[in-house]
């Protein structure tokens, strides 16, 4: 026999209403009934009008007056009844350092307090209305009398039109005030509290998802640590929010860049699952993830030249012509290196491959990369010498390649010379 587990799943039943005290719903129904009765009295009062047309005209005027009074009273009731939120003064906990150092500090979780502008406005208006009302209290009867006389002009021939207009105004304004005040105090406060509780729950869930994703990524990038399952890593990164995914991308990018400078193929390989997970989350939105994966595939040991070319091609497609404003021309340079190294740097390439390589390097003449490493210079020099394209490559890359190609040229000449 199983027992029910106590916890958040157990539905909490509200305490019973004390006997003899009307519930909010009963009070609201009473107010609505009073307003309906007031409209009925207005219709009865309109029966003294001569003719059916005059009757409907009188009813329309009285309904308009009653509606205006109800809305005015409801506005006052809303202003006076706005609940005040309890503000918490607890400060957010300080961020803890991680094994990755300063570069791994995650973005701070956004902490928001309730917007109290409406409460402050309500407080100001309440004080102003009460203060002005008390100082101008003697003017109220005269103002009401003038308003009743103005309404009575639209009710010619009806006995006591001014008195009835004044009574209807006070009656419906009071009903509107009570109904709006009661609803604002009970329903609006409850709705705001429920929304805040839901927001906090969602925030806590997002915080846990972000923390879990960052923990798995740091484990993936840490050399010698057991790598998490690719599916688990992808799922955790997909559940993280955009701010954390941007931070995760930056962690992996810096790790790949540092490993590439140190020619550490193992560290480069550990960054690739992170880039793949970022791509799976937004496959057609961010070209940077595709580009970084292509760089990693190009420099991993052994290199995945076909995969690198596919990743870089996709990055170029998503980036489009934005290189004219933001750069990222390293994609074309890396793709050209993929094609050169797959065919062999010192190998004469067929015409279509030669044109594809030169077309990729064409963008470097308009937005050059910062600096070419020694291996890239050597491969470009060897390929340019074998394909009679050294002049074109030097012009496009802005780099002197002949000095790097000279030893190869002398070696070829020595092999071709007769004994």
C-alpha positions in Angstrom: 0.0 0.0 0.0 1.6 3.2 -1.2 1.5 6.4 0.7 1.3 9.8 -0.7 4.5 11.7 -0.5 4.3 15.1 1.1 5.8 17.9 -0.9 5.0 20.5 -3.5 2.9 18.0 -5.5 0.3 17.9 -2.7 -2.5 20.3 -3.5 -3.1 22.8 -0.7 -6.7 23.5 0.1 -7.6 27.0 1.2 -8.9 27.4 4.8 -12.7 27.7 5.1 -14.3 31.1 5.3 -15.3 32.1 8.8 -19.0 31.6 9.4 -21.1 34.7 9.1 -18.6 36.7 6.9 -19.5 37.3 3.3 -16.9 36.1 0.7 -15.4 38.4 -1.9 -17.6 36.8 -4.6 -20.7 37.4 -2.6 -19.8 41.1 -2.1 -19.1 41.5 -5.8 -22.4 39.9 -6.8 -24.1 42.2 -4.3 -22.5 45.2 -5.9 -23.3 44.1 -9.5 -26.9 43.4 -8.4 -27.1 46.9 -6.9 -25.9 48.4 -10.2 -28.5 46.3 -12.1 -31.2 47.6 -9.8 -30.0 51.1 -10.4 -30.3 50.7 -14.1 -33.8 49.3 -13.6 -34.8 52.3 -11.6 -33.4 54.6 -14.3 -35.6 52.7 -16.9 -38.7 53.1 -14.6 -37.9 56.8 -14.3 -37.7 57.1 -18.1 -41.3 55.8 -18.4 -42.6 59.3 -17.8 -41.2 60.4 -21.1 -43.7 61.0 -23.8 -43.4 58.6 -26.8 -41.2 55.6 -27.4 -38.5 57.7 -29.1 -38.3 60.0 -26.1 -38.2 57.0 -23.8 -35.2 55.5 -25.4 -33.5 58.9 -25.6 -33.9 59.3 -21.9 -32.7 55.8 -21.1 -29.6 56.4 -23.3 -28.8 59.6 -21.4 -29.2 58.0 -18.0 -27.1 54.9 -19.0 -24.4 57.2 -20.3 -24.4 59.2 -17.1 -24.4 56.0 -15.0 -21.6 54.5 -17.0 -19.4 57.6 -16.8 -20.0 57.7 -13.0 -19.2 54.0 -12.7 -15.9 54.3 -14.7 -14.9 57.4 -12.7 -15.5 55.6 -9.4 -13.8 52.5 -10.6 -10.7 54.5 -11.5 -10.6 55.9 -8.0 -11.1 52.5 -6.5 -8.2 51.1 -8.6 -5.9 53.9 -7.5 -6.8 53.5 -3.8 -6.7 49.7 -3.9 -3.4 48.9 -5.6 -1.5 46.5 -3.3 2.0 47.2 -2.2 4.7 44.6 -2.9 7.0 43.6 -0.1 10.6 44.3 -1.2 13.4 42.0 -0.3 16.8 43.5 0.6 18.8 40.4 0.1 21.8 40.8 -2.1 22.8 38.4 -4.7 25.6 36.0 -3.7 29.1 36.7 -5.1 30.4 34.7 -8.0 32.7 31.9 -7.0 36.0 31.5 -8.9 36.3 28.4 -11.2 39.1 26.2 -12.4 39.3 28.1 -15.6 40.3 31.3 -14.0 39.1 34.8 -14.8 38.2 33.8 -18.4 35.7 31.3 -17.1 33.8 33.6 -14.8 30.1 33.1 -15.9 27.9 36.1 -16.5 26.1 37.2 -13.4 22.5 35.9 -13.1 20.1 38.8 -13.7 18.4 39.8 -10.5 15.3 42.0 -10.8 13.0 43.5 -8.2 9.4 44.2 -8.6 8.6 47.4 -10.5 6.9 49.7 -7.9 6.2 52.6 -10.2 2.5 51.9 -10.2 2.5 51.7 -6.5 4.3 55.0 -6.1 1.9 56.7 -8.5 -1.0 55.2 -6.6 0.4 56.5 -3.4 1.0 60.0 -4.8 -2.4 60.2 -6.4 -4.1 59.0 -3.2 -2.4 61.7 -1.1 -3.1 64.4 -3.7 -6.8 63.4 -4.1 -7.4 63.2 -0.3 -5.5 66.5 0.3 -7.3 68.4 -2.4 -10.6 66.8 -1.5 -10.4 67.9 2.1 -9.4 71.4 1.2 -12.1 71.7 -1.5 -14.8 69.8 0.4 -17.0 72.9 0.6 -17.0 73.2 -3.2 -18.3 69.6 -3.8 -22.0 70.3 -3.3 -21.9 73.3 -5.7 -20.0 71.3 -8.3 -22.4 68.4 -8.1 -25.4 70.7 -8.4 -23.9 72.3 -11.5 -23.3 68.9 -13.0 -26.9 67.7 -12.2 -28.3 70.9 -13.8 -26.2 70.3 -16.9 -27.5 66.7 -17.2 -31.0 67.8 -16.6 -30.9 69.9 -19.8 -30.9 66.6 -21.7 -34.0 65.4 -19.8 -36.6 68.1 -20.6 -40.1 67.6 -19.3 -39.1 65.0 -16.6 -39.9 65.8 -13.0 -36.9 66.0 -10.7 -34.4 65.5 -13.5 -31.6 67.3 -11.7 -32.2 65.4 -8.5 -32.3 62.1 -10.3 -29.1 62.9 -12.2 -27.2 63.8 -9.0 -28.5 60.7 -7.2 -27.5 58.4 -10.2 -24.1 60.0 -10.3 -23.4 59.4 -6.6 -24.9 55.9 -6.7 -23.0 54.5 -9.6 -19.8 56.2 -8.7 -20.0 54.5 -5.3 -20.8 51.2 -6.8 -17.9 51.5 -9.3 -15.5 52.5 -6.6 -16.4 49.6 -4.3 -16.3 47.0 -7.1 -12.9 48.2 -8.4 -11.4 48.6 -5.0 -12.5 45.1 -4.0 -11.2 43.5 -7.2 -7.9 45.4 -7.1 -7.2 44.5 -3.5 -8.1 40.8 -3.8 -7.6 39.7 -7.4 -4.8 42.0 -8.6 -2.6 41.3 -5.6 -3.2 37.6 -6.0 -2.3 37.7 -9.7 0.9 39.7 -9.1 2.0 37.4 -6.3 1.4 34.3 -8.5 3.3 35.9 -11.4 6.2 36.7 -9.1 6.3 33.1 -7.7 6.3 31.7 -11.2 9.1 34.1 -12.3 11.2 33.0 -9.3 10.6 29.3 -10.1 11.6 29.8 -13.7 14.7 31.8 -12.7 15.8 29.1 -10.3 15.3 26.4 -13.0 17.3 28.5 -15.5 20.0 29.1 -12.9 20.4 25.3 -12.4 20.4 24.7 -16.1 23.0 27.3 -16.7 25.2 26.0 -13.9 24.9 22.4 -15.1 25.8 23.4 -18.7 28.9 25.4 -17.6 30.0 22.5 -15.3 29.8 20.0 -18.2 31.6 22.4 -20.6 34.5 23.0 -18.1 34.7 19.2 -17.7 34.8 18.7 -21.4 37.6 21.3 -21.9 39.7 20.2 -19.0 42.6 18.1 -20.2 42.7 14.7 -18.6 39.2 14.8 -17.2 36.6 12.3 -18.3 34.6 13.9 -21.1 30.8 13.9 -20.6 28.6 12.0 -23.1 28.0 14.0 -26.3 24.3 13.8 -26.0 24.3 15.0 -22.4 26.6 17.9 -23.2 24.4 18.9 -26.2 21.2 18.7 -24.1 22.8 20.8 -21.3 24.0 23.5 -23.7 20.6 23.6 -25.4 18.9 24.2 -22.1 21.2 27.1 -21.1 20.1 30.6 -21.9 21.6 32.8 -24.7 23.9 34.7 -22.3 25.5 31.5 -21.0 25.7 29.9 -24.5 27.7 33.0 -25.6 30.0 32.6 -22.5 30.4 28.9 -23.3 31.3 29.7 -26.9 33.9 32.2 -25.7 35.4 29.6 -23.4 35.7 27.0 -26.2 37.1 29.6 -28.6 39.8 30.7 -26.3 40.7 27.1 -25.5 40.9 26.2 -29.2 43.0 29.3 -29.9 45.5 28.6 -27.1 45.7 24.9 -28.0 46.3 25.8 -31.7 49.2 28.2 -30.8 50.8 25.4 -28.8 50.1 22.7 -31.4 48.1 20.6 -28.9 45.8 18.5 -31.0 44.2 16.8 -28.0 43.0 20.0 -26.5 41.7 21.1 -29.9 39.8 17.9 -30.2 38.1 18.5 -26.8 36.6 21.8 -28.0 34.9 20.2 -31.0 31.9 18.6 -29.2 31.2 22.0 -27.6 31.0 23.7 -31.0 28.9 20.9 -32.4 26.4 21.3 -29.5 26.2 25.1 -30.1 25.6 24.4 -33.8 22.8 21.9 -32.9 21.1 24.5 -30.8 21.2 27.2 -33.5 22.2 25.6 -36.8 21.4 28.5 -39.1 21.9 31.5 -36.9 25.5 32.0 -35.8 28.3 31.5 -38.3 30.9 31.8 -35.5 30.2 28.3 -34.2 30.5 26.8 -37.7 33.8 28.7 -38.2 35.4 27.7 -35.0 34.5 24.0 -35.6 36.1 24.3 -39.0 39.3 25.8 -37.5 39.4 23.0 -35.0 38.9 20.3 -37.6 41.7 21.9 -39.7 44.3 21.9 -36.9 43.3 18.7 -35.0 45.7 15.8 -35.2 45.0 14.2 -37.6 43.2 17.0 -39.5 39.7 16.4 -40.8 40.0 18.4 -44.0 36.7 17.3 -45.6 34.8 18.2 -42.4 36.7 21.4 -42.0 35.8 22.5 -45.5 32.1 21.7 -45.0 32.0 23.6 -41.7 33.8 26.6 -43.1 31.6 26.6 -46.2 28.5 26.7 -44.0 30.0 29.5 -41.9 30.6 31.5 -45.1 27.1 30.9 -46.3 25.5 32.1 -43.0 27.9 35.1 -42.7 27.2 36.2 -46.3 28.6 39.6 -47.3 28.9 40.8 -43.7 32.7 40.3 -44.0 32.7 43.7 -45.7 31.7 45.3 -42.4 32.9 42.8 -39.7 35.6 40.7 -41.3 35.7 37.0 -40.6 37.7 36.5 -43.8 39.8 33.9 -42.0 37.1 31.4 -43.1 38.1 31.8 -46.7 41.8 31.5 -45.8 41.2 28.3 -43.8 39.0 26.8 -46.6 41.8 27.5 -49.1 44.3 25.8 -46.8 41.9 22.8 -46.6 41.9 22.5 -50.4 45.6 23.0 -50.7 46.6 20.5 -48.0 44.1 17.9 -49.3 45.7 18.0 -52.8 49.2 18.5 -51.5 51.0 21.9 -51.1 53.6 21.1 -53.7 51.2 19.5 -56.2 50.0 21.2 -59.4 46.3 21.6 -59.0 43.7 21.3 -61.8 42.2 24.5 -63.1 38.9 24.4 -61.1 40.8 23.9 -57.8 43.3 26.6 -58.6 40.4 29.0 -59.3 38.6 28.1 -56.1 41.7 28.7 -54.0 42.4 32.1 -55.6 38.7 33.0 -55.3 38.8 32.3 -51.5 41.9 34.3 -51.1 40.5 37.2 -53.1 38.7 38.6 -50.0 42.0 38.9 -48.1 43.0 41.7 -50.4 40.1 43.8 -49.1 40.1 42.6 -45.5 43.5 40.9 -44.6 43.9 38.6 -41.6 46.2 39.8 -38.8 49.1 37.6 -39.4 49.9 34.3 -41.2 51.7 31.6 -39.2 54.8 29.9 -40.5 53.0 26.7 -41.6 50.4 28.6 -43.6 53.1 30.7 -45.3 55.0 27.6 -46.2 52.0 25.8 -47.6 50.9 28.9 -49.6 54.5 29.4 -50.9 54.7 25.7 -52.0 51.4 25.7 -53.7 52.0 29.0 -55.4 55.3 27.8 -56.7 53.8 24.5 -58.0 50.9 26.3 -59.7 52.7 29.5 -60.9 50.6 31.6 -58.6 53.2 33.2 -56.3 52.5 36.7 -57.6 48.8 36.3 -57.2 49.2 34.9 -53.7 51.6 37.7 -52.5 49.2 40.3 -53.9 46.1 38.7 -52.3 47.6 37.9 -48.9 50.0 40.9 -48.6 52.8 38.5 -47.5 56.2 37.9 -49.1 56.1 34.2 -50.0 59.1 33.9 -52.3 61.6 33.7 -49.5 59.7 30.7 -48.1 59.4 29.1 -51.5 63.1 29.6 -52.5 64.4 26.4 -50.9 61.8 24.3 -52.6 62.6 26.0 -55.9 66.3 25.3 -55.5 65.5 21.7 -54.7 63.3 21.3 -57.8 66.0 22.8 -59.9 68.6 20.5 -58.5 66.4 17.4 -59.2 65.8 18.6 -62.8 69.6 19.3 -63.5 71.6 16.6 -65.3 74.2 14.7 -63.4 
